[in-house]
């Protein structure tokens, strides 16, 4: 290709004019006929479609001012000013919503035909015939040829909840952004957009699940992990990508810049590695940070750390944060600890801990050993160099709130160390001393421990364990704090030894999930194809119709579920803990809808007491099974806090239960428009 003067301009860093940019695109296309660069100048706006890294990028320039060459070269995303911005073209909605805006004058392609001339100008082609009208279908076919096949259309279909492949791998996540993995291998996000956590660079919230873009390729993802403010995704080749909030460098991309799109953590591919597992240090407080650090288990049997390292959890002998992956345990063993087969990460308040198990059964830990939870005979201490745990080995699962750690051993025993002020250690005490017993306690369960979960805060903690008895029955036992009735004991009295919960089901317990926050915890138990809940319900967190907003100290059935359960995820912190359930039919959500994080098509912070199927991003689509949230007259939120037309169900209205709507000032009964009283 013949060099154009703009190539030199970009290299020297001099300004470039709008005319130069347009001319560059035109001459580049004519010179190499690559069928991937085109330009048009419609309605005073310049659109240039050109290569960006290994993908395609759309540059939009709508100012008469000069722009910096660095902006052109790097494709800096700047959607809030009159300079230049770029978005990767990796999906049909990108093309229809951005490129076609140049020829339709709107945000997308409507039913009207567009001229072949306009399409050819945009696409740099001339094979549709002079003067002929071009239908939507023909344009799609033209784009197929332009972009090299139909692969660009894989994410173009309207969102269908039945086509969600999986929820996040981790059972709990903080903050207020939700993520789902689609069957086509792409990720969609809903909820708050702070730090572009939901893929929207402007920071706007999304009340429906919208596609998250990728930079530098079109990977097909197979697993995702949610921090609640960022997301990590593993592609089918074992390469790891990340997006969202990055103020601590936790995305592993070499900087602290937030990312609205997935970027590959190239360290692993460059070093010939794939990623096997991910563990996130999730904050449970009212923080926007979500995961403040992350640990990645790689195919070479080593762990790699990125993010905040204020307590030595990186295991490198310093407290220096890592914005790109560093090998974990390098201060313990030159080149890092090897033969690792499992990683765990915990972050609560000021307690950051990383634990790993090795193939020989050894367990090593680094970070803040606040209350002797590692059983090493001392604390509190910041362990910047990983230490081998001498009181436990052959660990298959770890649960922690940062101050107390539970270790499930491969022989079914459960050992716990650390803080026990709420009875979390299960040893019959509520040790509140500043220097508690540094040994690990073996918890008496009356059977083999199959699963252990811990409330993700470091105060008012409690433990839930699934125990298999000698005759093969699986029961749920819990102990610790019980201020919201979360132990399912029928009261709010804490328990200092394991208590077999009063169940409301027939069958054995399969899984247990914990959501919410300090003193606001909700517990969900899977039994067969049913889900039961207990505990905090101030924001209808238990998703049980008919319970209002009162806490429940006894288990009850979660409402609105249909299909065979395939996954459960509990996003949100404090009083804003919500519930997602994937079945073989769809994905459902319930609880508080802060900033639209349930993805049910309602942007208001409504409370959903019956599981709703997550919505399509088509605002004209009506969910046929939608049930409005339920309130009593006394608990109705202020009507002026909602947009006009929002509906609720009032269970104790005069004359009987009724659906009501807001006119922007008052709640009115739909039957006669009388104000609810």
Secondary structure, DSSP 4 states (H G I P E B T S, - for coil): ----HHHHHHHHT--B-HHHHHHHHHHHHHHH--S--EEEEETTEEEEEEEETTEEEEEEE--SS-B-HHHHHHT----SSSSEEEEE--SHHHIIIIITHHHHSSSS--SS-EEHHHHHHHHT---S-TT-EE-HHHHHHHHHHHTTSGGGGTT-SPP-GGGEEEE-SSSEE-SSEEEEEETTS-EEEEE--GGGTTS-TT---EEEEEE--BSSS---EEEEEE-SSEEEEEETTS-EEEEE--TTSTT-SSS---EEEEEE-HHHHHTT--EEEEEEEE--SS-S--EEEEEEEETTS-EEEEE--TTSTT-SSS---EEEEEETTTTTSTT---SEEEEEEEEETTEEEEEEEETTS-EEEEEEETTSTT-SS--SEEEEEEEE-SS--SEEEEEE-SSEEEEEETTS-EEEEE--TTSTT-SS-----SS---SPEEP--SSEEEEEEE-SSSSS-EEEEEEE-TTS-EEEEEEE--TTSTT-SSS---EEEEEE----SSS---EEEEEEETTEEEEEEEETTEEEEEE--TTSTT--TT-TT--EEEEEEPSS--S-EEEEEEE--GGG-EEEEEESS-EEEEEE-GGGTT-SS--S--EEEEEEEPPPS-TT---TT--PPEE-TTTPPPGGGS-TT-EEEETT-TTS-EEEEE-SSSEEETTT-PBP-
